[in-house]
Amino acid sequence: MAAALTFGHHIFLSKHSFFIQSIKTRNSFATSVSVSSPFFRRLKSTQTVASSTLEFGGVQISKQDVVKDEPTNNVPDLIFTKLGLQLHKRDNHPLGILKNAIYEYFDANYNNQFHKFDDLCPIVTTKENFDDVLVPADHVSRSYNDTYYIDAETVLRCHTSAHQASLLRKGYTNFLVTGDVYRRDSIDSTHYPVFHQMEGVRVFSPSDWNDYGMDGTSYAANDLKACLEGLARHLFGAVEMRWVDTYFPFTNPSFELEIYFQEKWLEVLGCGVMEQEILKRSGKTDNVAWAFGLGLERLAMVLFDIPDIRLFWSTDKRFSSQFTKGQLGIKFKPFSKYPPCYKDMSFWINDSFTENNLCEIVRGIAGDLAEEVQLIDNFTNKKGMTSHCYRITYRSMERSLTDDEINELQVASKGMKQKHFLHKFFIFIKVTRNPIMDPSYSFALKIASGESEYDSSTHIRVSMQVAEEEIIDGSC
């Protein structure tokens, strides 16, 4: 199970619209251009790119298998570049070090009974991702706003729980599944659209609990808590712990484990006794099982003192050279003290607007230079129209950014040909008459609602409206 949908999770832009601000324009034009800027080429060259053909557990996939000309496909090119990198399989990487430390605990305490899977294909069916773990049909996690859909019946897994049912049907009764998972999410220091989870499952037979004169659910819950308390001590030392009752669709009862670490309570993982329906569908009617799920980044940020989730993807040797195989808890020494650059934007919204869609656009243009997208103000006028103002924070982990570079990123936004983003929509970009486009305007994304005919092409069309008046201060 996973600590979010799995052990919170985060609607789909059903209308292709924001409201366009009512301003006088001198002219407007629609354009789709390639980007040849030296800075933008440099930005693209620093982003790690996966091989064009990838292999997971003997299954080969290509970009065409993931980023498709399909109406329901909302996987951007940027996400495909993360497939196949498998940070959790790198022994000298914080995520690999943490994974191996957890493996050591289970090997030592359960006599190597747990089978380990860390190379399962991240492309799964909606049945595997949702139905098999009893996610309700109307659950928000199924929405296009939260999940990357390859087509109507196939997704990039939201959680490692997507493999639970198939492994149970194959006869595995004790197993750990580790892998990269994908969710459309906000932009800040603790959220990233790709992260890593570990799922653990243990199945019991009636003889296990009958020998202790207990019912199966109580026996499994006690065993689960003992197991995970031991794991927490293995990772964090002699810390104070507490159990919090919670709800997950796939376990009953359900719990969260919290530890008191560095003078605050920290949620470590989610877990529970598996719903009998899941076992029944897997041919294990008479059994009882427990399951847990944890986010590797969440724990690694605490154990290694890593302040920003983007750092896990860094190829900078100043990051990677700090970590050594088998050395859990080495404290990260920051090498980036570069200043942030702030840009504000405001726009009218309607009921179709979601912040995840905005973050997808920002991330698609700026990549990992986007550190945070934060709502800083909202306003509703007498007609009931609502305006949001967002502050976008840019910062490189490796060097200083100049205002001109950020401006150039925004100019490049008009050339972004992002295929299959949701149901294809227009982006209206408002700029000043200044020949150097202000980033605030080039990021003032307006999605047309009847102002323009819907574009059925496979690319986003960018329209630029040259305003006669400035609305936003874009100074950095």
C-alpha positions as CSV (number, residue, x, y, z in Angstrom):
1,M,0.0,0.0,0.0
2,A,1.3,3.5,-0.3
3,A,1.3,6.4,2.0
4,A,-1.1,8.6,0.1
5,L,-3.9,7.2,-2.2
6,T,-2.5,4.1,-0.9
7,F,-1.8,4.3,2.7
8,G,-4.0,10.3,0.4
9,H,-3.8,10.8,-3.0
10,H,-4.8,14.0,-4.7
11,I,-10.1,16.3,-11.3
12,F,-9.9,16.4,-14.5
13,L,-10.2,19.6,-16.6
14,S,-13.6,18.7,-18.0
15,K,-13.9,22.0,-19.8
16,H,-10.9,23.5,-21.6
17,S,-11.1,26.8,-19.9
18,F,-10.0,29.5,-17.6
19,F,-11.6,32.9,-18.1
20,I,-9.7,35.3,-20.2
21,Q,-9.2,38.7,-18.5
22,S,-11.1,41.5,-20.2
23,I,-8.5,43.8,-21.5
24,K,-8.1,45.9,-24.7
25,T,-5.7,44.4,-27.2
26,R,-3.9,45.9,-30.1
27,N,-3.3,42.6,-31.8
28,S,-3.2,38.9,-31.2
29,F,-1.8,35.9,-32.9
30,A,-1.5,32.1,-32.6
31,T,1.8,30.5,-33.0
32,S,3.6,27.2,-32.6
33,V,7.4,27.5,-32.9
34,S,10.5,25.5,-32.3
35,V,12.9,26.6,-29.6
36,S,16.5,27.3,-30.6
37,S,17.6,29.4,-27.7
38,P,21.1,28.5,-26.4
39,F,19.9,28.7,-22.8
40,F,16.9,26.5,-23.4
41,R,19.1,24.0,-25.2
42,R,21.4,24.0,-22.2
43,L,18.5,23.5,-19.9
44,K,17.3,20.5,-21.9
45,S,20.8,19.0,-22.1
46,T,21.1,19.0,-18.3
47,Q,17.9,17.0,-17.8
48,T,18.5,13.2,-17.4
49,V,16.8,11.3,-20.2
50,A,15.9,7.7,-20.2
51,S,16.7,5.4,-23.1
52,S,14.2,5.4,-25.9
53,T,13.5,1.7,-25.3
54,L,13.3,0.6,-21.7
55,E,13.1,-2.9,-20.1
56,F,11.3,-3.8,-16.8
57,G,11.4,-7.4,-15.7
58,G,11.8,-8.6,-19.3
59,V,9.0,-6.2,-20.6
60,Q,10.2,-3.7,-23.2
61,I,8.5,-0.4,-23.6
62,S,9.2,2.6,-25.8
63,K,8.1,6.2,-25.7
64,Q,5.3,5.5,-28.1
65,D,3.9,3.0,-25.6
66,V,3.6,5.8,-23.0
67,V,3.1,9.2,-24.8
68,K,0.4,8.3,-27.2
69,D,-1.8,10.0,-29.8
70,E,-4.8,9.0,-27.7
71,P,-7.6,11.3,-26.5
72,T,-7.3,10.2,-22.9
73,N,-3.5,10.3,-22.7
74,N,-2.1,13.0,-20.4
75,V,1.5,11.8,-20.0
76,P,3.9,14.6,-20.9
77,D,7.3,14.0,-22.5
78,L,9.0,15.1,-19.2
79,I,7.5,12.2,-17.3
80,F,8.8,9.6,-19.9
81,T,12.3,10.9,-19.3
82,K,12.0,9.6,-15.7
83,L,11.0,6.0,-16.6
84,G,13.9,3.6,-16.4
85,L,16.1,5.7,-14.2
86,Q,15.2,3.4,-11.2
87,L,16.9,5.4,-8.5
88,H,16.0,2.8,-6.0
89,K,18.3,0.3,-7.6
90,R,21.4,2.4,-7.2
91,D,23.4,1.2,-4.2
92,N,25.1,4.6,-3.7
93,H,22.0,6.6,-4.0
94,P,20.0,7.6,-0.8
95,L,16.9,5.8,-2.1
96,G,18.9,2.6,-2.8
97,I,20.7,2.8,0.5
98,L,17.4,3.1,2.3
99,K,15.8,0.3,0.3
100,N,18.7,-2.0,1.1
101,A,18.5,-1.1,4.8
102,I,14.8,-2.2,4.9
103,Y,15.8,-5.4,3.1
104,E,18.4,-6.1,5.7
105,Y,15.8,-5.7,8.5
106,F,13.4,-8.2,6.9
107,D,16.1,-10.7,6.0
108,A,17.4,-10.7,9.5
109,N,14.1,-10.9,11.3
110,Y,12.2,-13.2,8.9
111,N,14.9,-15.6,7.8
112,N,14.8,-14.4,4.2
113,Q,11.2,-15.4,3.8
114,F,10.2,-12.1,2.0
115,H,10.5,-12.2,-1.8
116,K,11.8,-8.9,-3.2
117,F,10.6,-7.2,-6.4
118,D,12.1,-4.0,-7.6
119,D,11.9,-4.2,-11.4
120,L,8.2,-4.5,-12.2
121,C,6.9,-2.5,-15.1
122,P,5.2,0.8,-14.1
123,I,2.6,0.5,-16.8
124,V,-0.5,-1.2,-15.3
125,T,-4.1,-1.5,-16.1
126,T,-6.8,0.6,-14.3
127,K,-8.0,-2.7,-12.9
128,E,-4.7,-3.4,-11.3
129,N,-4.2,0.1,-10.1
130,F,-7.7,0.7,-8.7
131,D,-10.2,-2.2,-8.8
132,D,-7.9,-4.9,-7.4
133,V,-7.2,-2.8,-4.3
134,L,-10.9,-1.8,-3.9
135,V,-10.5,1.9,-4.8
136,P,-14.1,3.2,-5.2
137,A,-15.2,4.1,-8.7
138,D,-15.7,7.8,-7.6
139,H,-12.5,8.1,-5.7
140,V,-10.5,11.3,-6.6
141,S,-7.4,9.3,-7.3
142,R,-9.0,7.9,-10.5
143,S,-9.3,11.4,-12.0
144,Y,-7.2,12.7,-14.8
145,N,-6.2,15.5,-12.5
146,D,-4.3,13.0,-10.2
147,T,-3.3,10.1,-12.4
148,Y,-1.2,9.8,-15.6
149,Y,-3.4,7.9,-18.1
150,I,-1.8,6.2,-21.1
151,D,-5.3,5.4,-22.4
152,A,-8.7,4.8,-20.8
153,E,-7.6,1.4,-19.4
154,T,-3.9,1.9,-18.8
155,V,-2.0,4.1,-16.4
156,L,1.4,4.8,-14.9
157,R,1.0,3.1,-11.5
158,C,0.1,5.5,-8.7
159,H,1.4,3.1,-6.1
160,T,3.2,-0.2,-5.7
161,S,-0.1,-1.7,-4.5
162,A,-0.9,-2.1,-8.2
163,H,1.1,-5.4,-8.1
164,Q,-0.4,-6.8,-5.0
165,A,-3.2,-8.9,-6.4
166,S,-1.2,-10.4,-9.2
167,L,1.6,-11.5,-6.8
168,L,-1.0,-13.0,-4.5
169,R,-2.5,-14.9,-7.3
170,K,0.9,-16.2,-8.3
171,G,1.2,-17.7,-4.8
172,Y,3.5,-15.3,-3.0
173,T,2.6,-14.9,0.6
174,N,5.5,-12.7,1.9
175,F,6.8,-10.0,-0.4
176,L,8.2,-6.5,-0.7
177,V,7.6,-4.5,-3.9
178,T,9.7,-1.3,-4.5
179,G,9.3,1.0,-7.5
180,D,8.8,4.4,-9.0
181,V,5.3,5.7,-8.9
182,Y,3.6,8.5,-10.7
183,R,1.1,11.2,-9.7
184,R,0.2,14.6,-11.0
185,D,0.9,16.8,-8.0
186,S,1.8,20.3,-6.7
187,I,5.2,21.8,-7.0
188,D,7.1,22.4,-3.7
189,S,10.1,21.0,-1.8
190,T,8.3,17.7,-0.8
191,H,6.2,16.9,-3.9
192,Y,7.4,15.6,-7.3
193,P,5.4,13.8,-10.0
194,V,7.6,10.7,-9.7
195,F,8.6,9.2,-6.4
196,H,9.3,5.8,-5.0
197,Q,7.4,3.5,-2.7
198,M,7.8,0.2,-1.0
199,E,4.9,-2.2,-0.4
200,G,5.0,-5.1,2.1
201,V,2.6,-8.0,2.4
202,R,2.4,-11.0,4.7
203,V,-0.2,-13.7,4.5
204,F,-1.3,-15.9,7.4
205,S,-3.0,-19.3,7.6
206,P,-5.7,-20.3,10.2
207,S,-3.1,-22.4,12.0
208,D,-1.1,-19.3,12.7
209,W,-3.7,-17.5,14.8
210,N,-5.5,-20.6,16.2
211,D,-2.3,-21.6,17.9
212,Y,-2.5,-18.4,19.9
213,G,-6.2,-18.6,20.5
214,M,-6.8,-15.4,18.6
215,D,-9.0,-14.3,15.7
216,G,-7.2,-13.7,12.4
217,T,-7.7,-10.0,12.3
218,S,-6.3,-9.4,15.8
219,Y,-3.4,-11.7,15.2
220,A,-2.4,-10.0,11.9
221,A,-2.7,-6.5,13.4
222,N,-0.5,-7.4,16.4
223,D,2.1,-9.0,14.1
224,L,2.0,-6.0,11.8
225,K,2.6,-3.5,14.6
226,A,5.5,-5.5,16.0
227,C,7.1,-5.8,12.6
228,L,6.9,-2.1,11.8
229,E,7.9,-0.9,15.2
230,G,11.0,-3.0,14.8
231,L,11.6,-1.5,11.3
232,A,11.3,2.1,12.7
233,R,13.9,1.3,15.4
234,H,16.1,-0.2,12.8
235,L,16.0,3.0,10.7
236,F,15.7,5.7,13.3
237,G,17.0,4.3,16.6
238,A,15.2,4.2,19.9
239,V,12.5,6.7,19.1
240,E,9.1,7.3,20.7
241,M,6.2,5.9,18.5
242,R,2.4,6.1,18.3
243,W,-0.3,4.4,16.3
244,V,-3.1,6.5,14.7
245,D,-6.3,4.9,13.5
246,T,-7.1,5.9,9.9
247,Y,-9.0,4.8,6.8
248,F,-7.8,3.2,3.6
249,P,-10.1,1.5,1.1
250,F,-8.0,-1.7,1.1
251,T,-7.4,-2.4,4.8
252,N,-9.5,-2.8,7.9
253,P,-8.5,-1.9,10.5
254,S,-6.1,0.7,9.1
255,F,-3.2,2.5,10.9
256,E,-0.5,5.1,10.5
257,L,2.7,4.9,12.4
258,E,4.2,8.1,13.7
259,I,7.6,8.6,15.4
260,Y,8.8,11.5,17.5
261,F,12.0,12.6,15.6
262,Q,13.9,15.8,15.8
263,E,11.4,17.3,18.2
264,K,8.3,16.7,16.1
265,W,5.9,13.9,15.2
266,L,6.6,12.4,11.7
267,E,4.3,10.1,9.8
268,V,6.4,7.1,8.7
269,L,4.0,4.8,6.8
270,G,0.4,3.6,6.4
271,C,-0.7,0.0,6.9
272,G,-3.5,-2.3,8.0
273,V,-5.1,-5.7,7.8
274,M,-6.0,-6.4,4.2
275,E,-9.6,-6.4,3.2
276,Q,-10.9,-10.0,2.9
277,E,-12.3,-9.2,-0.6
278,I,-8.8,-8.7,-2.0
279,L,-7.7,-12.1,-0.6
280,K,-10.9,-13.7,-1.8
281,R,-10.3,-12.5,-5.4
282,S,-6.8,-13.8,-5.2
283,G,-7.9,-17.3,-4.3
284,K,-7.0,-17.1,-0.6
285,T,-10.5,-17.2,1.0
286,D,-9.3,-18.8,4.3
287,N,-6.3,-16.5,4.8
288,V,-5.7,-13.2,6.6
289,A,-2.9,-10.7,5.6
290,W,-1.4,-7.4,6.5
291,A,0.0,-4.8,4.2
292,F,2.1,-1.6,4.6
293,G,3.3,1.1,2.3
294,L,5.9,3.8,2.7
295,G,7.4,6.5,0.6
296,L,11.2,6.2,0.3
297,E,11.8,9.9,-0.4
298,R,9.8,11.0,2.6
299,L,12.0,8.9,4.9
300,A,15.2,9.6,3.1
301,M,14.7,13.3,3.3
302,V,14.6,12.9,7.1
303,L,17.4,10.4,7.5
304,F,19.8,12.1,5.2
305,D,18.8,15.7,5.8
306,I,17.9,16.3,2.2
307,P,15.9,19.6,2.0
308,D,14.4,19.4,-1.5
309,I,12.9,16.4,-3.3
310,R,14.4,17.5,-6.6
311,L,17.8,16.7,-5.3
312,F,17.2,12.9,-5.6
313,W,17.2,13.4,-9.4
314,S,20.4,15.4,-9.5
315,T,23.3,14.2,-11.6
316,D,25.7,16.7,-9.9
317,K,28.7,14.8,-8.4
318,R,28.6,17.2,-5.5
319,F,25.4,15.4,-4.6
320,S,26.1,11.8,-5.6
321,S,29.6,11.7,-4.1
322,Q,28.3,12.4,-0.6
323,F,26.6,8.9,-0.3
324,T,28.1,5.5,0.1
325,K,26.6,2.0,-0.2
326,G,25.5,0.7,3.2
327,Q,25.9,4.0,5.0
328,L,22.4,4.9,6.2
329,G,21.9,8.4,7.6
330,I,24.9,10.3,6.1
331,K,23.9,13.9,6.5
332,F,23.7,15.8,3.2
333,K,26.0,18.9,3.0
334,P,24.3,21.6,0.9
335,F,26.3,22.8,-2.1
336,S,23.6,25.1,-3.5
337,K,23.2,28.5,-1.8
338,Y,21.8,30.1,-4.9
339,P,19.1,32.7,-4.5
340,P,15.5,32.1,-5.6
341,C,13.8,34.1,-8.4
342,Y,10.1,34.9,-7.8
343,K,7.5,35.6,-10.5
344,D,3.9,36.3,-9.8
345,M,0.9,35.7,-12.1
346,S,-2.8,36.2,-11.8
347,F,-5.8,35.0,-13.8
348,W,-9.5,34.5,-13.7
349,I,-10.7,30.9,-13.0
350,N,-13.9,28.9,-13.3
351,D,-15.0,25.7,-11.7
352,S,-12.9,23.7,-14.2
353,F,-9.6,25.1,-12.9
354,T,-7.3,22.8,-10.9
355,E,-3.9,23.6,-9.5
356,N,-2.4,20.3,-10.7
357,N,-3.1,21.3,-14.3
358,L,-1.3,24.6,-13.7
359,C,1.7,22.8,-12.2
360,E,1.9,20.4,-15.1
361,I,2.3,23.3,-17.5
362,V,4.8,25.1,-15.3
363,R,6.8,21.9,-14.8
364,G,6.6,21.1,-18.6
365,I,8.2,24.5,-19.4
366,A,10.6,25.0,-16.5
367,G,11.5,21.4,-15.5
368,D,13.3,21.1,-12.2
369,L,14.0,24.9,-12.1
370,A,10.5,25.3,-10.7
371,E,10.9,25.0,-7.0
372,E,7.4,26.0,-5.8
373,V,4.0,27.1,-7.2
374,Q,2.1,28.8,-4.4
375,L,-1.3,30.5,-4.3
376,I,-0.7,33.8,-2.5
377,D,-4.0,35.6,-3.1
378,N,-7.5,35.2,-4.4
379,F,-10.2,37.7,-5.1
380,T,-13.9,37.5,-6.0
381,N,-15.6,40.4,-7.6
382,K,-19.3,41.6,-7.4
383,K,-20.2,39.4,-10.4
384,G,-18.9,36.3,-8.6
385,M,-15.8,35.9,-10.8
386,T,-12.7,34.6,-8.9
387,S,-9.1,35.5,-9.6
388,H,-6.1,33.6,-8.3
389,C,-2.6,35.0,-7.9
390,Y,0.2,32.5,-7.9
391,R,3.9,33.0,-7.0
392,I,6.3,30.8,-9.0
393,T,9.7,30.3,-7.3
394,Y,12.6,29.3,-9.5
395,R,15.9,28.0,-8.2
396,S,18.6,25.8,-9.6
397,M,20.3,23.3,-7.3
398,E,23.5,23.7,-9.2
399,R,24.0,27.4,-10.1
400,S,22.6,30.9,-10.0
401,L,19.8,31.8,-12.3
402,T,19.6,35.2,-14.0
403,D,16.5,37.2,-14.6
404,D,17.3,37.0,-18.4
405,E,17.4,33.2,-18.2
406,I,14.1,33.0,-16.5
407,N,12.6,35.4,-19.0
408,E,14.0,33.3,-21.8
409,L,12.3,30.2,-20.3
410,Q,9.0,32.0,-20.5
411,V,9.6,33.0,-24.1
412,A,10.3,29.4,-24.8
413,S,6.9,28.5,-23.4
414,K,5.2,29.6,-26.6
415,G,7.2,26.9,-28.4
416,M,6.4,24.1,-26.1
417,K,4.5,21.5,-28.1
418,Q,3.2,19.3,-25.3
419,K,1.3,16.5,-26.9
420,H,-1.8,15.0,-25.3
421,F,-1.9,17.2,-22.3
422,L,-5.3,16.3,-20.8
423,H,-7.9,16.8,-23.6
424,K,-5.8,19.4,-25.5
425,F,-6.5,23.0,-24.8
426,F,-5.4,26.5,-25.7
427,I,-3.0,28.4,-23.5
428,F,-3.4,32.2,-23.8
429,I,-0.3,34.0,-22.8
430,K,-0.6,37.7,-22.0
431,V,2.5,39.8,-22.5
432,T,3.5,43.5,-22.4
433,R,4.5,45.4,-25.4
434,N,8.1,45.3,-24.2
435,P,10.2,43.3,-26.7
436,I,11.6,41.3,-23.8
437,M,8.6,39.3,-22.6
438,D,7.9,39.5,-18.9
439,P,7.7,36.0,-17.5
440,S,4.7,36.9,-15.4
441,Y,2.7,37.5,-18.5
442,S,4.2,34.5,-20.4
443,F,3.1,32.3,-17.5
444,A,-0.3,33.9,-17.1
445,L,-2.0,30.9,-18.6
446,K,-5.5,31.4,-19.8
447,I,-7.4,28.4,-21.1
448,A,-10.1,29.5,-23.4
449,S,-13.7,28.8,-22.6
450,G,-15.7,29.8,-25.7
451,E,-13.4,32.6,-26.6
452,S,-11.9,30.3,-29.2
453,E,-12.8,27.2,-31.1
454,Y,-11.5,24.0,-29.5
455,D,-8.2,22.9,-31.1
456,S,-8.4,19.2,-31.9
457,S,-4.8,18.9,-33.0
458,T,-2.3,16.9,-31.0
459,H,-0.4,19.9,-29.8
460,I,-1.2,22.8,-27.5
461,R,-1.6,25.9,-29.5
462,V,-0.2,29.0,-27.8
463,S,-2.0,32.4,-28.4
464,M,-0.3,35.6,-27.4
465,Q,-2.3,38.7,-26.6
466,V,-0.3,41.9,-26.5
467,A,-1.9,44.1,-23.8
468,E,-2.1,47.8,-23.8
469,E,-1.8,47.9,-20.0
470,E,0.3,46.0,-17.5
471,I,-1.6,43.9,-14.9
472,I,1.2,42.1,-13.0
473,D,4.5,43.3,-11.7
474,G,7.0,40.8,-13.1
475,S,10.2,42.1,-11.5
476,C,12.6,39.6,-10.0
